[in-house]
Amino acid sequence: MSDQRWRRKRIGDRALAPETLMMGYGYDPFLSERSLKPPVFLTSTFVFRTAEDGKAFFELAYGLRARRPNEEPGLIYSRINNPDLEMLEDRLAIWDEAEANLVFASGMAAISTTLWAYARPGSTIVHSGPVYGGTDFLLRKILPQFGVTPIEFFAEGGNPAMEQAVAAARRAGPVAALYLETPANPTNGLVDIARARELAETLKGPDGRRPVVVVDNTFLGPLYQTPIALGADLVVTSLTKYVGGHSDLIAGGCSGTLAALEPIRGFRTILGTMCDPHTGWLLMRSLETLKLRMTASADGALKVASFLKGHPRVASVWYLGFLPDDHPDRPLFQRQCKSAGSTFAFEVVGGEAEAFAALNKLEVFKLAVSLGGTESLASHPASMTHSDIAAEEQVRLGITPALIRLSVGIENPDDLIADLDQALRG
């Protein structure tokens, strides 16, 4: 799709920033009628110049031979590869500081395909809790049907809880993966990625292989946390959220080394969980403003959280920037995260009735699930995104009836504060 002129990451001695590379990396306008922006390649199949080319492309796609020096995979069929998706994957890999990326039809498609690629009957997956409701359902209710055992540790328990879970998994069977969601949805609980990698290293088998460390980076990524730099092998992200950023698409991504992605790539091809070209094109559009949007949202979230912190009808605010200096997660936050981001939760004084009353009075905030869009959203995790988790388990994980989750968008934060104030005061 592109020669090396369009894949330069430096000007002389200067490394170009990701937000600069998002404007054209991997795209040659002169291969597409000089169009400034990439066209949408809405095609199911691609024409081979020769039969020999077709043979060579399939050999590489199906792993029948090794890639030759400087060889690019040839275009075959949009379930396998597509120019829009290849450009998008190149740009997402830049943000994640990864060798490569794969894009999927949804965040759950990315998560499930990744875990299917590594889990086997009789294996275990050590995972943090809480996690996104769909992930929780996959780990607790679907994977066990195929002989895969989930072993959970509470994110708020810190490294000792993770170490105990790994010890239990070691006794239960081979560990396929350490799966971390950090910050956790919806509590913002943190998990030490570097320590997870150290624990994975202790689980090497006789063949020298170890479990992969997979991090769901949706809450802060890719701008405010870089899990691969901290020791993760794979980073999964709901691209629906901040990367898409406009609440108008569904997609997911997985970044990592070429070697770690290889089995996932094969599963994606056969399961058909890839992203479609038009959604890929929309995501490239959104990547151009990612830093601007995430910066504005994070700045606004700080102001909103500061207001809530002092409100008489707010019992607590779970905003990472407010972690006390003596909180055990404070050093981890400073080491691992570049910002508190713009999604956080708070508890109203009271319970579900008081939370519902406030939610029902909001006017600027939209009452909807999801996060990371240009508009601000509010939801009730206990009865919405995490409703399939048993009530007693919700309480253990900190998902109380009084908890409201906010995703702060790019509106004027003073307007958001006025909206919350009138909703809370009734």
C-alpha positions in Angstrom: 0.0 0.0 0.0 2.9 2.4 0.7 6.5 2.9 0.1 8.9 3.9 2.8 8.6 7.6 2.2 5.2 7.4 3.8 6.4 5.5 6.8 9.1 7.8 8.1 8.9 8.5 11.8 11.8 11.0 11.9 12.9 14.3 10.4 16.7 14.2 10.7 17.4 13.6 14.3 13.9 14.4 15.5 11.4 11.7 16.2 7.9 12.7 15.1 5.2 12.7 17.7 2.2 10.3 17.4 -0.3 13.1 16.9 1.8 14.2 13.9 2.1 10.7 12.4 -1.7 10.3 12.6 -2.1 12.8 9.7 -0.7 10.5 7.1 1.6 7.7 8.3 1.4 4.7 5.9 -0.5 6.4 3.2 0.8 7.4 -0.3 -1.7 9.8 -1.9 -0.1 9.2 -5.3 -1.4 5.6 -5.2 -4.9 6.8 -4.8 -5.5 9.5 -7.4 -3.6 12.0 -5.2 -6.5 12.1 -2.7 -5.4 13.9 0.5 -7.3 11.3 2.7 -7.3 7.6 2.1 -10.3 6.3 0.2 -12.6 3.7 1.7 -11.7 0.4 0.1 -15.2 -1.1 0.1 -14.3 -4.4 -1.6 -14.5 -8.0 -0.5 -11.6 -9.3 -2.7 -8.5 -8.0 -4.5 -7.2 -8.8 -8.0 -3.8 -10.6 -8.3 -1.5 -9.4 -11.1 -0.4 -13.0 -11.7 -1.3 -16.5 -10.5 2.2 -16.6 -9.0 1.4 -13.5 -6.9 -1.8 -15.2 -5.6 0.2 -18.3 -4.6 2.8 -16.2 -2.8 0.2 -14.1 -1.0 -1.7 -17.2 0.3 1.5 -18.9 1.4 2.4 -16.0 3.6 -1.1 -15.4 4.9 -1.6 -19.0 5.9 1.9 -19.4 7.4 3.1 -21.9 4.8 6.5 -20.0 4.7 8.4 -17.3 6.5 8.2 -13.7 5.4 11.0 -12.7 3.1 13.2 -9.6 3.9 11.2 -6.4 3.4 8.2 -8.4 2.1 4.7 -6.9 2.7 1.7 -9.2 2.9 -0.2 -9.0 -0.4 -3.9 -8.0 -0.4 -6.2 -11.1 -0.8 -9.6 -10.7 0.8 -10.9 -8.1 3.3 -11.4 -10.8 6.0 -7.6 -11.2 5.9 -6.4 -7.8 5.1 -7.6 -4.4 3.7 -5.7 -1.2 2.9 -7.8 0.9 5.3 -7.3 -1.6 8.1 -3.6 -1.9 7.5 -3.1 1.8 7.7 -5.2 2.0 10.8 -3.2 -0.8 12.4 0.1 0.9 11.6 -1.1 4.1 13.4 -2.6 2.3 16.4 0.7 0.5 16.9 2.5 3.8 17.0 0.3 5.0 19.9 0.7 1.7 21.8 4.5 1.6 21.2 4.0 -1.8 19.7 5.4 -3.8 16.8 2.0 -4.3 15.3 -1.8 -4.1 15.8 -4.9 -6.0 14.8 -8.3 -4.4 14.6 -11.6 -6.1 15.4 -15.4 -5.6 15.0 -15.7 -4.6 18.7 -13.8 -4.4 21.9 -15.3 -7.7 23.0 -14.2 -9.3 19.6 -10.6 -8.2 20.4 -10.8 -9.5 24.0 -12.5 -12.8 23.1 -10.4 -13.6 20.1 -7.2 -12.9 22.1 -8.2 -15.2 24.9 -9.4 -17.9 22.5 -6.1 -17.8 20.8 -4.2 -18.6 24.0 -6.6 -20.5 26.3 -6.9 -24.3 26.0 -9.1 -26.9 27.8 -7.6 -27.4 31.3 -5.8 -24.1 31.3 -6.4 -21.2 33.7 -6.7 -17.4 33.2 -5.7 -15.2 36.2 -7.6 -11.9 36.0 -8.2 -8.8 38.0 -11.5 -7.7 39.2 -13.7 -5.9 38.6 -13.6 -6.0 34.8 -16.0 -4.7 32.2 -19.3 -6.6 32.3 -18.9 -8.3 28.9 -15.4 -9.5 29.9 -16.7 -10.8 33.2 -19.4 -12.8 31.4 -16.8 -14.3 29.0 -14.5 -15.2 31.9 -17.1 -16.6 34.3 -19.8 -18.1 32.1 -18.5 -18.8 28.6 -14.8 -19.9 28.9 -15.6 -22.4 31.7 -17.9 -24.3 29.3 -14.7 -25.1 27.3 -12.7 -26.2 30.3 -10.9 -22.9 31.0 -10.9 -21.9 34.6 -10.9 -18.2 35.6 -9.0 -17.3 38.8 -9.8 -13.7 40.0 -8.0 -11.3 42.3 -9.4 -8.0 43.5 -7.5 -5.1 42.1 -7.7 -3.2 45.4 -5.8 -6.1 47.0 -2.6 -5.0 45.3 0.3 -7.2 44.5 -0.3 -9.7 47.4 -3.8 -10.5 46.0 -2.3 -11.0 42.5 0.5 -13.2 43.8 -2.0 -15.4 45.7 -4.1 -15.8 42.6 -1.1 -16.8 40.6 -0.1 -19.4 43.3 -3.6 -20.8 43.1 -3.5 -21.0 39.3 -0.2 -22.8 39.4 -1.8 -25.5 41.4 -4.9 -25.6 39.2 -3.3 -26.1 35.8 -1.2 -24.4 33.1 -1.7 -20.7 33.1 -2.7 -19.3 29.7 -2.7 -15.6 30.5 -2.6 -13.0 33.1 -5.5 -10.6 32.2 -5.5 -7.2 33.7 -8.0 -4.4 33.4 -6.3 -1.3 34.8 -7.7 1.2 35.6 -10.7 -1.1 36.4 -14.2 -0.4 35.2 -15.9 1.3 37.0 -13.8 1.6 40.2 -10.5 2.9 38.7 -8.7 0.2 40.7 -5.1 -0.2 39.6 -3.1 -3.3 38.9 0.7 -3.4 38.8 1.6 -4.3 35.2 5.3 -4.7 35.8 4.7 -7.1 38.7 2.3 -9.1 36.6 5.1 -9.6 34.0 7.5 -10.7 36.8 5.0 -13.3 37.9 4.4 -14.5 34.4 8.2 -15.1 34.1 8.0 -17.5 37.1 5.4 -19.6 35.2 7.6 -20.7 32.3 7.0 -24.3 31.3 9.7 -26.9 30.2 9.5 -25.5 26.7 10.4 -22.0 28.0 7.0 -20.5 27.2 5.2 -18.4 29.8 1.7 -17.0 30.0 1.0 -13.8 28.1 0.3 -10.6 30.0 -2.8 -9.0 28.5 -3.9 -5.5 29.6 -7.3 -3.9 28.8 -6.2 -0.2 28.3 -9.5 1.2 27.4 -9.9 3.7 30.4 -6.6 5.5 29.8 -5.2 4.3 26.4 -3.6 5.0 24.3 -2.6 8.5 25.4 -2.3 8.1 29.2 -0.9 4.6 29.7 1.5 2.5 27.7 1.2 -1.1 29.0 3.8 -2.6 26.6 6.5 -0.3 27.9 5.6 -1.5 31.4 5.9 -5.2 30.6 2.6 -6.3 28.9 2.8 -8.6 25.9 -0.6 -7.6 24.5 -2.8 -4.5 24.9 -6.6 -4.8 24.1 -8.6 -1.6 23.7 -12.3 -0.8 22.9 -11.7 1.5 20.0 -15.4 2.4 20.4 -14.4 4.6 23.3 -11.7 7.3 23.1 -10.1 6.3 19.8 -13.4 6.4 17.9 -14.5 9.2 20.2 -17.7 10.2 18.6 -20.1 7.5 19.7 -20.8 6.5 16.1 -18.9 3.2 15.7 -18.0 -0.1 17.4 -14.5 -1.5 17.1 -11.6 -3.0 19.1 -7.9 -3.4 18.8 -5.0 -5.6 20.1 -1.4 -4.4 20.0 1.8 -6.3 20.7 4.8 -8.0 19.2 4.4 -9.8 15.8 5.1 -13.1 17.5 2.4 -12.6 20.3 -0.1 -11.4 17.7 0.4 -14.3 15.3 -2.0 -16.8 16.8 -4.6 -14.1 17.3 -4.2 -13.1 13.6 -5.0 -16.7 12.6 -8.0 -16.9 14.9 -9.3 -13.5 13.6 -9.1 -14.8 10.0 -11.0 -18.0 10.7 -13.5 -16.5 13.2 -14.1 -13.5 11.1 -13.9 -11.0 13.9 -12.1 -8.3 11.9 -13.2 -4.7 11.6 -14.9 -3.5 8.4 -13.2 -1.0 6.1 -15.6 1.9 6.6 -15.2 1.7 10.4 -11.5 1.5 9.9 -11.7 4.7 7.8 -13.8 6.4 10.5 -11.2 5.4 13.1 -8.4 7.0 11.1 -10.4 10.2 11.0 -10.8 10.1 14.7 -7.1 9.4 15.4 -6.3 12.9 13.9 -8.0 14.6 16.9 -7.3 12.0 19.6 -4.8 14.0 21.6 -7.0 17.1 21.4 -10.1 15.3 22.6 -8.5 13.3 25.3 -6.7 16.3 26.7 -9.8 18.5 26.7 -11.8 15.7 28.4 -9.1 15.1 31.1 -8.9 18.8 31.9 -12.7 18.9 32.2 -12.8 15.8 34.3 -10.5 17.3 36.9 -12.8 20.3 37.3 -15.9 18.2 37.5 -14.3 15.8 40.0 -13.1 18.7 42.2 -16.6 20.0 42.3 -18.1 16.7 43.3 -15.4 16.1 46.0 -16.8 19.0 48.0 -20.6 18.5 47.4 -22.7 17.7 50.4 -24.7 15.0 48.6 -21.6 13.2 47.4 -20.2 10.5 49.7 -17.0 9.7 47.8 -15.3 10.4 44.5 -13.2 7.6 42.8 -10.9 9.9 40.7 -7.4 8.7 40.4 -5.9 12.2 40.8 -7.4 12.3 44.3 -5.5 9.3 45.7 -4.0 10.4 49.0 -0.2 10.5 49.3 -0.4 7.5 51.8 -2.7 5.4 49.6 -1.0 2.2 48.5 -2.0 2.9 44.9 -0.5 6.3 44.8 3.1 5.3 43.8 1.7 2.9 41.2 -0.5 5.6 39.7 2.5 8.0 39.5 4.7 5.2 37.9 2.2 3.7 35.5 -0.3 6.4 34.4 0.3 9.7 32.7 -3.0 11.2 33.7 -6.2 10.4 35.7 -8.1 10.4 32.4 -11.7 11.5 32.1 -13.8 8.5 33.3 -14.5 8.1 37.0 -17.2 7.2 39.4 -18.7 8.8 42.5 -21.2 7.7 45.2 -24.1 9.8 46.2 -25.3 9.9 49.8 -27.9 7.2 50.0 -28.4 4.3 47.6 -30.0 3.3 44.3 -33.1 5.6 44.8 -30.9 8.6 45.3 -28.6 7.7 42.4 -31.5 7.2 40.1 -33.0 10.5 41.2 -29.8 12.3 40.3 -29.4 10.5 37.0 -33.0 11.2 36.0 -32.5 15.0 36.5 -29.4 15.4 34.3 -29.8 17.6 31.3 -26.4 18.1 29.7 -25.0 14.6 30.7 -26.7 11.9 28.6 -27.9 8.8 30.5 -26.2 6.1 28.5 -23.5 3.5 28.8 -20.1 3.6 27.1 -17.4 6.3 27.5 -14.8 8.3 25.8 -17.1 10.2 23.4 -17.2 13.9 22.8 -20.4 14.1 24.8 -20.5 13.5 28.5 -22.3 10.4 29.7 -23.6 9.1 33.0 -24.6 5.6 34.0 -25.4 3.3 36.9 -22.9 0.3 36.8 -24.7 -1.9 39.4 -28.0 -2.0 37.3 -26.5 -1.5 33.9 -23.0 -2.5 32.7 -22.3 -4.8 35.6 -25.9 -6.0 36.3 -25.1 -9.7 35.5 -22.7 -9.8 38.5 -24.4 -11.1 41.7 -25.3 -8.4 44.2 -23.0 -9.7 46.9 -20.1 -9.9 44.4 -20.9 -6.3 43.3 -20.5 -5.1 46.8 -17.2 -7.0 47.3 -15.9 -5.3 44.1 -17.0 -1.9 45.2 -19.9 -1.6 42.8 -22.4 -0.2 45.2 -26.1 0.9 44.5 -25.0 4.5 45.2 -22.3 4.5 42.5 -22.6 6.6 39.4 -20.0 6.5 36.6 -19.2 9.6 34.5 -17.5 9.9 31.2 -16.6 13.6 30.8 -16.6 14.9 27.2 -15.5 18.1 25.7 -18.3 20.4 26.7 -17.6 23.4 28.8 -16.8 21.9 32.3 -18.7 24.7 34.1 -21.8 23.7 32.2 -21.3 20.1 33.4 -20.8 21.2 36.9 -24.0 23.3 36.8 -25.9 20.2 35.5 -24.6 17.9 38.2 -25.3 20.5 40.9 -29.0 20.9 39.9 -29.4 17.1 39.6 -27.9 16.4 43.0 -29.8 19.2 44.8 -33.1 18.3 43.2 
